[in-house]
């Protein structure tokens, strides 16, 4: 979490321009290469967790370019997307209206996650993929209250956020030191957000698994929260391979080295099991 006022000013919507969505926002390379047909590994994993099925009503909060909307609609879900960046709304509408498989099943609206323009208890799924880290704590509390309001009693909130705040705070300095000693320090700036420079201005509330679980509990959800990390696929010799295996697979090390946070949440008092319950 970035230091500063708990009630920081929202990130301005104009900071999310087309250059951001096509050069920094998660999945941009796959989006450009396939015109939205294929999802990045991270988005694909989050989408699978959502378990979308025909006939569902799905809301994608912070829908960005619109590829998640397309995938939901193609599965037969009645799909709605909101984003408060006008550029995102235009991109999502362009993508979904040009696809015969989604026409009539998708609505895209300019709206703020803190004030959703939908009645109570009308969605089976609310998706927040790579949104949480862009909302100050007070904004996130309000957005989760809205998500809870629009979810049906048996609905699910599905979240993906990155990076794991504990990685940036505790593991990254060690990673940077080792890489610097290996002569690769130029690729590891002091501020981990600077690896993707656009994040310096728009990442204001990164989460650990524990902090996300707490904020969901405070918002009236029962949540299963877990960590994951991108495949490393590096050939660096047996010593580093062994160290990497330990750091990414053994508690407590993995709590700090895993980089992505997932959550599936239900309203408190809701009947039914969460994944891995």
BELBEL-V809622 format. One record per residue. N is the residue number from 1. SS is DSSP state (alpha for helix, beta for strand, coil for the rest). PSI is psi in whole degrees, 0 to 359 (none if undefined). D_LAST is the distance of its C-alpha to the last C-alpha in Angstrom with 2 decimals. Layout:
# BELBEL-V809622
N&SS&PSI&D_LAST / N&SS&PSI&D_LAST
This chain:
# BELBEL-V809622
1&coil&134&28.49 / 2&coil&139&32.19 / 3&coil&152&34.37 / 4&coil&193&36.25 / 5&coil&139&36.14 / 6&coil&336&32.87 / 7&coil&61&34.43 / 8&coil&159&35.57 / 9&coil&137&37.25 / 10&coil&148&35.17 / 11&coil&134&35.74 / 12&coil&137&38.58 / 13&alpha&331&37.80 / 14&alpha&346&40.82 / 15&alpha&341&39.21 / 16&coil&80&37.01 / 17&coil&182&39.85 / 18&alpha&326&40.08 / 19&alpha&323&40.61 / 20&alpha&311&37.27 / 21&alpha&336&35.37 / 22&alpha&7&37.34 / 23&alpha&349&37.51 / 24&coil&325&34.68 / 25&coil&135&31.74 / 26&coil&130&28.85 / 27&coil&8&29.68 / 28&alpha&323&33.37 / 29&alpha&315&34.71 / 30&alpha&324&32.83 / 31&alpha&313&33.79 / 32&alpha&317&37.44 / 33&alpha&327&37.57 / 34&alpha&6&36.10 / 35&coil&39&36.95 / 36&coil&0&33.29 / 37&coil&323&32.62 / 38&coil&143&30.28 / 39&coil&152&27.44 / 40&coil&164&27.11 / 41&alpha&316&24.46 / 42&alpha&312&22.57 / 43&alpha&323&22.93 / 44&alpha&319&22.17 / 45&alpha&316&18.83 / 46&alpha&321&17.96 / 47&alpha&319&19.38 / 48&alpha&322&17.36 / 49&alpha&328&14.07 / 50&alpha&336&15.62 / 51&coil&58&15.97 / 52&coil&138&19.32 / 53&coil&161&21.04 / 54&coil&141&24.57 / 55&coil&348&25.46 / 56&coil&156&22.89 / 57&beta&121&24.33 / 58&beta&136&23.18 / 59&beta&123&24.36 / 60&beta&109&24.67 / 61&beta&122&25.60 / 62&coil&57&27.88 / 63&coil&347&28.52 / 64&coil&230&31.08 / 65&coil&338&32.95 / 66&coil&2&31.14 / 67&alpha&329&29.72 / 68&alpha&321&26.20 / 69&alpha&315&27.99 / 70&alpha&315&29.87 / 71&alpha&323&26.90 / 72&alpha&314&25.15 / 73&alpha&324&28.46 / 74&alpha&339&29.18 / 75&coil&1&26.09 / 76&coil&15&27.63 / 77&coil&146&25.85 / 78&beta&114&28.06 / 79&beta&137&27.62 / 80&beta&141&28.81 / 81&beta&143&29.20 / 82&beta&145&30.50 / 83&beta&147&31.93 / 84&coil&2&34.43 / 85&coil&117&36.34 / 86&alpha&324&39.11 / 87&alpha&318&39.21 / 88&alpha&317&35.57 / 89&alpha&317&36.27 / 90&alpha&317&39.34 / 91&alpha&316&37.61 / 92&alpha&319&34.69 / 93&alpha&318&37.20 / 94&alpha&318&39.42 / 95&alpha&315&36.70 / 96&alpha&329&35.28 / 97&alpha&341&38.70 / 98&coil&359&40.11 / 99&coil&116&37.50 / 100&coil&332&38.43 / 101&coil&350&34.88 / 102&coil&348&33.70 / 103&coil&131&36.76 / 104&coil&349&36.23 / 105&coil&2&32.43 / 106&beta&135&32.24 / 107&beta&133&33.42 / 108&beta&131&33.73 / 109&beta&146&34.76 / 110&beta&111&35.99 / 111&coil&157&33.84 / 112&coil&139&32.22 / 113&coil&339&28.45 / 114&coil&347&29.48 / 115&coil&84&31.28 / 116&coil&132&29.79 / 117&coil&52&32.44 / 118&coil&152&30.31 / 119&coil&167&29.96 / 120&coil&149&27.01 / 121&coil&51&24.08 / 122&coil&359&25.30 / 123&beta&142&22.62 / 124&beta&330&19.56 / 125&beta&138&18.65 / 126&beta&124&19.95 / 127&beta&134&20.11 / 128&beta&87&21.17 / 129&beta&119&21.92 / 130&coil&43&24.00 / 131&coil&319&25.01 / 132&alpha&318&23.51 / 133&alpha&348&25.82 / 134&alpha&359&28.80 / 135&coil&127&28.33 / 136&coil&158&29.64 / 137&alpha&317&27.39 / 138&alpha&326&29.17 / 139&alpha&319&28.88 / 140&alpha&318&25.15 / 141&alpha&317&24.74 / 142&alpha&321&26.92 / 143&alpha&321&25.29 / 144&alpha&325&21.82 / 145&alpha&320&23.56 / 146&alpha&319&25.12 / 147&alpha&318&21.96 / 148&alpha&322&20.45 / 149&alpha&317&23.80 / 150&alpha&351&24.01 / 151&beta&141&20.50 / 152&beta&162&20.44 / 153&beta&328&18.46 / 154&beta&16&15.84 / 155&beta&171&16.22 / 156&beta&141&14.22 / 157&beta&129&15.59 / 158&beta&127&15.29 / 159&beta&139&16.89 / 160&beta&134&18.47 / 161&beta&150&20.89 / 162&beta&153&23.10 / 163&coil&164&24.38 / 164&coil&120&22.14 / 165&alpha&328&24.48 / 166&alpha&331&24.21 / 167&alpha&308&25.54 / 168&alpha&320&28.50 / 169&alpha&320&29.19 / 170&alpha&320&28.94 / 171&alpha&321&28.64 / 172&alpha&317&30.99 / 173&alpha&323&34.07 / 174&alpha&316&33.70 / 175&alpha&316&33.20 / 176&alpha&319&36.25 / 177&alpha&313&38.32 / 178&alpha&315&37.67 / 179&alpha&325&38.41 / 180&alpha&317&41.52 / 181&alpha&334&42.75 / 182&coil&2&42.25 / 183&coil&16&44.44 / 184&coil&18&41.75 / 185&alpha&333&41.66 / 186&alpha&336&43.01 / 187&alpha&1&39.68 / 188&coil&82&37.78 / 189&coil&161&39.11 / 190&coil&316&38.70 / 191&coil&116&36.44 / 192&alpha&335&33.44 / 193&alpha&333&33.48 / 194&alpha&351&36.93 / 195&alpha&321&35.57 / 196&alpha&96&35.15 / 197&coil&328&37.95 / 198&coil&333&36.87 / 199&alpha&341&33.81 / 200&alpha&328&36.22 / 201&alpha&340&36.91 / 202&alpha&345&33.71 / 203&coil&109&30.81 / 204&coil&357&30.81 / 205&coil&62&27.29 / 206&coil&149&25.24 / 207&coil&150&21.83 / 208&coil&171&19.93 / 209&alpha&319&16.16 / 210&alpha&315&16.81 / 211&alpha&323&19.34 / 212&alpha&319&17.36 / 213&alpha&318&14.45 / 214&alpha&317&17.34 / 215&alpha&326&19.18 / 216&alpha&319&16.37 / 217&alpha&317&15.84 / 218&alpha&330&19.63 / 219&coil&0&19.80 / 220&coil&26&17.80 / 221&beta&150&14.40 / 222&beta&121&10.85 / 223&beta&145&9.65 / 224&beta&120&7.53 / 225&beta&137&10.69 / 226&beta&166&11.89 / 227&beta&153&15.38 / 228&beta&175&17.46 / 229&coil&153&21.21 / 230&coil&148&23.97 / 231&coil&137&25.34 / 232&coil&312&28.23 / 233&coil&47&30.49 / 234&coil&143&33.21 / 235&coil&92&35.92 / 236&coil&20&36.86 / 237&alpha&162&37.66 / 238&alpha&326&35.85 / 239&alpha&310&35.76 / 240&alpha&325&34.03 / 241&alpha&318&31.72 / 242&alpha&317&30.64 / 243&alpha&318&30.23 / 244&alpha&320&28.17 / 245&alpha&315&25.82 / 246&alpha&313&25.34 / 247&alpha&328&24.99 / 248&alpha&357&22.39 / 249&alpha&338&20.27 / 250&coil&127&20.66 / 251&coil&148&19.28 / 252&coil&359&20.82 / 253&alpha&318&23.00 / 254&alpha&334&20.43 / 255&alpha&337&19.32 / 256&alpha&334&22.90 / 257&alpha&336&23.79 / 258&coil&142&20.96 / 259&coil&347&22.38 / 260&beta&147&19.94 / 261&beta&128&17.13 / 262&beta&151&14.54 / 263&beta&142&12.40 / 264&beta&127&10.81 / 265&beta&147&11.41 / 266&beta&158&12.14 / 267&beta&142&14.88 / 268&coil&134&14.45 / 269&coil&353&14.92 / 270&coil&138&13.67 / 271&coil&140&12.42 / 272&coil&157&9.63 / 273&coil&149&5.98 / 274&coil&161&5.37 / 275&coil&136&5.53 / 276&coil&10&3.84 / 277&coil&none&0.00
